[in-house]
Amino acid sequence: MTFDDFLGIVQDRAKLDSLGAAMKATRVTLNTLRERLTGNEPKDVASQLPEEIGVHLLPEVEGDGERFGVDDFIARVAEREGVPTVQATHHAQVVMGAINEAVSPGEMEKVRGQLPDDYALLFEKTWP
């Protein structure tokens, strides 16, 4: 998947008015996901995404990942994106959906394996 394809999917499904808004939603969601994942997982996912997008998953240093629930994930996205929680939830779901399409099923299984059950919310399809 190309950079333009990825952002086009996010813009269309999230009903955003610009590619800049799609990039912001993508960036803050990936930054937050990076904070949650452990080990090489952020790098492994980033390697399967367009470079301009994957860079937002790359940690400065590898760590153990922070432990926080999906409500905190959404709160971080909402604050960083500057949107209400309901909108942040939808944007994060759209971004995660695009990642799911761009990354191999095996890699996505590893990502989901690191997340508690409440994160299933992020993988719900909320677009037609």
Backbone as CSV, one residue per row, in Angstrom:
resi,resn,N_x,N_y,N_z,CA_x,CA_y,CA_z,C_x,C_y,C_z
1,MET,0.858,-1.175,0.000,0.000,0.000,0.000,0.906,1.241,0.000
2,THR,0.559,2.221,-0.815,1.349,3.448,-0.884,0.910,4.434,0.200
3,PHE,1.739,5.424,0.411,1.446,6.506,1.359,0.122,7.172,0.996
4,ASP,-0.040,7.525,-0.284,-1.270,8.193,-0.723,-2.496,7.301,-0.559
5,ASP,-2.351,6.016,-0.851,-3.460,5.077,-0.669,-3.874,5.008,0.792
6,PHE,-2.893,4.887,1.676,-3.168,4.776,3.106,-3.913,6.013,3.601
7,LEU,-3.370,7.193,3.291,-4.025,8.430,3.753,-5.389,8.615,3.108
8,GLY,-5.530,8.203,1.859,-6.829,8.291,1.194,-7.875,7.429,1.889
9,ILE,-7.476,6.240,2.314,-8.380,5.355,3.053,-8.799,6.017,4.359
10,VAL,-7.828,6.549,5.087,-8.137,7.192,6.372,-9.038,8.402,6.159
11,GLN,-8.711,9.241,5.190,-9.520,10.431,4.939,-10.951,10.059,4.568
12,ASP,-11.098,9.094,3.672,-12.424,8.699,3.211,-13.252,8.069,4.330
13,ARG,-12.700,7.098,5.006,-13.455,6.362,6.020,-13.747,7.194,7.257
14,ALA,-12.839,8.097,7.600,-13.054,8.944,8.780,-13.823,10.212,8.422
15,LYS,-14.103,10.395,7.138,-14.831,11.577,6.658,-14.112,12.869,7.048
16,LEU,-12.783,12.877,6.824,-11.969,14.048,7.143,-11.909,14.968,5.933
17,ASP,-11.761,16.260,6.184,-11.829,17.229,5.088,-10.511,17.450,4.353
18,SER,-9.412,16.847,4.832,-8.138,17.043,4.152,-7.196,15.875,4.422
19,LEU,-6.188,15.758,3.558,-5.150,14.754,3.783,-4.326,15.106,5.017
20,GLY,-4.208,16.412,5.300,-3.500,16.832,6.504,-4.180,16.321,7.764
21,ALA,-5.501,16.377,7.784,-6.251,15.858,8.927,-6.104,14.344,9.018
22,ALA,-6.079,13.675,7.869,-5.875,12.222,7.856,-4.491,11.867,8.377
23,MET,-3.494,12.670,8.007,-2.132,12.423,8.483,-2.050,12.644,9.981
24,LYS,-2.718,13.663,10.486,-2.692,13.925,11.927,-3.334,12.775,12.692
25,ALA,-4.490,12.300,12.239,-5.159,11.176,12.891,-4.265,9.934,12.858
26,THR,-3.609,9.714,11.741,-2.708,8.573,11.597,-1.517,8.710,12.530
27,ARG,-0.893,9.877,12.530,0.299,10.110,13.353,0.012,9.903,14.828
28,VAL,-1.058,10.515,15.335,-1.317,10.410,16.781,-1.730,8.988,17.175
29,THR,-2.448,8.303,16.313,-2.812,6.916,16.611,-1.572,6.034,16.643
30,LEU,-0.685,6.196,15.667,0.528,5.385,15.632,1.475,5.720,16.775
31,ASN,1.597,6.992,17.113,2.430,7.377,18.254,1.921,6.716,19.531
32,THR,0.618,6.688,19.695,0.023,6.091,20.887,0.184,4.578,20.875
33,LEU,0.005,3.960,19.725,0.218,2.520,19.609,1.670,2.176,19.932
34,ARG,2.596,2.976,19.446,4.022,2.767,19.727,4.284,2.750,21.228
35,GLU,3.637,3.640,21.965,3.822,3.702,23.413,3.329,2.437,24.105
36,ARG,2.362,1.761,23.522,1.737,0.593,24.140,2.445,-0.722,23.811
37,LEU,3.026,-0.814,22.603,3.639,-2.071,22.167,5.023,-2.280,22.782
38,THR,5.418,-3.544,22.861,6.704,-3.890,23.449,7.633,-4.498,22.412
39,GLY,8.912,-4.582,22.788,9.917,-5.260,21.972,10.052,-4.673,20.583
40,ASN,10.208,-5.564,19.609,10.407,-5.156,18.211,9.107,-4.918,17.462
41,GLU,7.974,-5.096,18.133,6.689,-5.016,17.434,6.492,-3.692,16.699
42,PRO,6.778,-2.527,17.315,6.599,-1.281,16.554,7.424,-1.256,15.273
43,LYS,8.666,-1.700,15.344,9.531,-1.716,14.156,9.026,-2.708,13.117
44,ASP,8.544,-3.857,13.586,8.057,-4.876,12.657,6.835,-4.377,11.886
45,VAL,5.926,-3.705,12.573,4.750,-3.145,11.902,5.180,-2.021,10.965
46,ALA,6.051,-1.133,11.458,6.514,0.002,10.654,7.151,-0.453,9.351
47,SER,7.858,-1.582,9.379,8.549,-2.070,8.184,7.585,-2.474,7.071
48,GLN,6.314,-2.696,7.418,5.322,-3.097,6.417,4.424,-1.944,5.971
49,LEU,4.662,-0.771,6.538,3.874,0.415,6.185,4.707,1.338,5.303
50,PRO,4.055,2.239,4.552,4.825,3.249,3.825,5.726,3.995,4.810
51,GLU,6.945,4.279,4.385,7.947,4.886,5.272,7.439,6.147,5.971
52,GLU,6.706,6.985,5.241,6.223,8.249,5.808,5.219,8.023,6.937
53,ILE,4.622,6.858,6.970,3.660,6.507,8.015,4.334,5.676,9.098
54,GLY,5.106,4.690,8.688,5.772,3.803,9.630,6.701,4.507,10.596
55,VAL,7.269,5.615,10.172,8.197,6.359,11.021,7.555,6.748,12.361
56,HIS,6.247,6.894,12.386,5.550,7.289,13.612,5.417,6.146,14.611
57,LEU,5.803,4.958,14.203,5.822,3.807,15.111,7.208,3.548,15.683
58,LEU,8.218,4.169,15.102,9.586,3.861,15.502,9.948,4.537,16.817
59,PRO,10.293,3.738,17.829,10.667,4.313,19.119,12.091,4.856,19.071
60,GLU,12.335,5.858,19.900,13.701,6.373,20.011,14.586,5.315,20.659
61,VAL,14.037,4.639,21.637,14.717,3.508,22.272,13.672,2.408,22.468
62,GLU,14.114,1.169,22.372,13.181,0.065,22.597,12.848,-0.005,24.072
63,GLY,11.619,-0.287,24.351,11.198,-0.365,25.739,10.221,-1.485,25.967
64,ASP,9.699,-1.491,27.168,8.769,-2.538,27.546,7.335,-2.180,27.211
65,GLY,7.116,-0.986,26.718,5.753,-0.551,26.433,5.026,-0.201,27.715
66,GLU,4.248,0.845,27.634,3.448,1.232,28.794,2.205,0.358,28.856
67,ARG,1.744,0.109,30.052,0.504,-0.652,30.211,-0.618,0.345,30.485
68,PHE,-1.513,0.483,29.513,-2.699,1.304,29.696,-3.819,0.724,28.863
69,GLY,-5.032,0.896,29.354,-6.204,0.335,28.698,-6.645,1.141,27.493
70,VAL,-7.648,0.629,26.826,-8.131,1.268,25.611,-8.723,2.644,25.902
71,ASP,-9.319,2.837,27.078,-9.856,4.159,27.410,-8.746,5.200,27.478
72,ASP,-7.618,4.828,28.051,-6.469,5.741,28.089,-5.894,5.947,26.690
73,PHE,-5.896,4.891,25.883,-5.429,5.005,24.501,-6.253,6.068,23.775
74,ILE,-7.563,5.933,23.862,-8.464,6.873,23.193,-8.300,8.282,23.761
75,ALA,-8.147,8.405,25.066,-7.958,9.723,25.685,-6.690,10.395,25.167
76,ARG,-5.633,9.629,25.000,-4.382,10.188,24.468,-4.573,10.641,23.021
77,VAL,-5.252,9.821,22.232,-5.500,10.190,20.841,-6.348,11.464,20.791
78,ALA,-7.396,11.529,21.594,-8.283,12.698,21.603,-7.515,13.968,21.966
79,GLU,-6.696,13.881,23.000,-5.929,15.054,23.431,-4.939,15.493,22.361
80,ARG,-4.226,14.558,21.797,-3.191,14.883,20.805,-3.785,15.359,19.484
81,GLU,-4.935,14.815,19.139,-5.569,15.216,17.884,-6.441,16.452,18.072
82,GLY,-6.805,16.726,19.332,-7.644,17.885,19.613,-9.082,17.694,19.193
83,VAL,-9.596,16.470,19.392,-10.976,16.156,19.015,-11.678,15.481,20.188
84,PRO,-13.018,15.456,20.186,-13.759,14.767,21.238,-13.473,13.261,21.221
85,THR,-13.732,12.619,22.342,-13.459,11.196,22.515,-14.161,10.333,21.469
86,VAL,-15.413,10.629,21.170,-16.152,9.830,20.182,-15.468,9.906,18.820
87,GLN,-15.047,11.089,18.445,-14.371,11.269,17.165,-13.001,10.590,17.179
88,ALA,-12.275,10.706,18.283,-10.964,10.059,18.406,-11.094,8.547,18.307
89,THR,-12.151,7.998,18.896,-12.380,6.557,18.821,-12.558,6.134,17.371
90,HIS,-13.406,6.853,16.652,-13.644,6.534,15.243,-12.359,6.665,14.431
91,HIS,-11.612,7.740,14.625,-10.368,7.938,13.876,-9.377,6.805,14.156
92,ALA,-9.236,6.434,15.432,-8.315,5.346,15.784,-8.765,4.029,15.146
93,GLN,-10.068,3.782,15.113,-10.583,2.565,14.481,-10.281,2.555,12.985
94,VAL,-10.435,3.695,12.348,-10.163,3.797,10.913,-8.674,3.578,10.644
95,VAL,-7.820,4.207,11.427,-6.375,4.046,11.247,-5.975,2.586,11.480
96,MET,-6.497,1.985,12.534,-6.168,0.583,12.807,-6.697,-0.322,11.696
97,GLY,-7.838,0.016,11.119,-8.361,-0.737,9.989,-7.439,-0.654,8.781
98,ALA,-6.921,0.543,8.518,-5.991,0.721,7.400,-4.695,-0.044,7.651
99,ILE,-4.221,-0.022,8.894,-3.023,-0.792,9.244,-3.292,-2.275,9.028
100,ASN,-4.448,-2.723,9.445,-4.809,-4.127,9.291,-4.781,-4.555,7.826
101,GLU,-5.137,-3.652,6.924,-5.119,-3.957,5.491,-3.714,-3.907,4.907
102,ALA,-2.842,-3.088,5.504,-1.503,-2.887,4.957,-0.473,-3.872,5.500
103,VAL,-0.740,-4.452,6.645,0.228,-5.302,7.345,-0.229,-6.756,7.258
104,SER,0.722,-7.657,7.241,0.401,-9.081,7.120,-0.452,-9.557,8.288
105,PRO,-1.308,-10.553,8.033,-2.150,-11.091,9.104,-1.334,-11.601,10.296
106,GLY,-0.208,-12.228,10.036,0.623,-12.736,11.118,1.152,-11.634,12.010
107,GLU,1.540,-10.528,11.397,2.044,-9.390,12.175,0.928,-8.764,12.996
108,MET,-0.251,-8.655,12.394,-1.381,-8.090,13.141,-1.775,-8.986,14.301
109,GLU,-1.623,-10.283,14.131,-1.918,-11.212,15.221,-0.956,-10.963,16.388
110,LYS,0.302,-10.674,16.075,1.284,-10.367,17.123,0.924,-9.071,17.842
111,VAL,0.492,-8.072,17.084,0.084,-6.795,17.694,-1.093,-7.036,18.629
112,ARG,-2.104,-7.694,18.130,-3.298,-7.949,18.950,-2.970,-8.810,20.161
113,GLY,-1.987,-9.680,20.017,-1.574,-10.524,21.129,-0.953,-9.739,22.279
114,GLN,-0.447,-8.552,21.982,0.144,-7.711,23.023,-0.881,-6.815,23.710
115,LEU,-2.066,-6.754,23.166,-3.077,-5.834,23.682,-4.137,-6.582,24.488
116,PRO,-4.589,-5.977,25.587,-5.661,-6.604,26.368,-6.955,-6.699,25.551
117,ASP,-7.878,-7.496,26.050,-9.136,-7.736,25.344,-9.923,-6.469,25.041
118,ASP,-9.820,-5.451,25.930,-10.612,-4.237,25.702,-10.189,-3.487,24.435
119,TYR,-9.000,-3.792,23.910,-8.529,-3.143,22.684,-9.258,-3.646,21.444
120,ALA,-10.079,-4.676,21.585,-10.879,-5.146,20.447,-11.704,-4.003,19.869
121,LEU,-12.046,-3.030,20.699,-12.776,-1.836,20.249,-12.074,-1.153,19.080
122,LEU,-10.752,-1.121,19.111,-10.003,-0.445,18.051,-10.059,-1.183,16.726
123,PHE,-10.433,-2.439,16.765,-10.455,-3.248,15.555,-11.862,-3.453,15.014
124,GLU,-12.827,-2.734,15.595,-14.201,-2.798,15.094,-14.330,-1.939,13.858
125,LYS,-14.992,-2.447,12.857,-15.196,-1.712,11.604,-16.381,-0.751,11.804
126,THR,-16.131,0.532,11.628,-17.166,1.547,11.840,-17.471,2.340,10.573
127,TRP,-17.099,1.803,9.438,-17.357,2.467,8.157,-18.006,1.450,7.234
128,PRO,-18.700,1.954,6.204,-19.378,1.026,5.282,-18.416,0.197,4.461
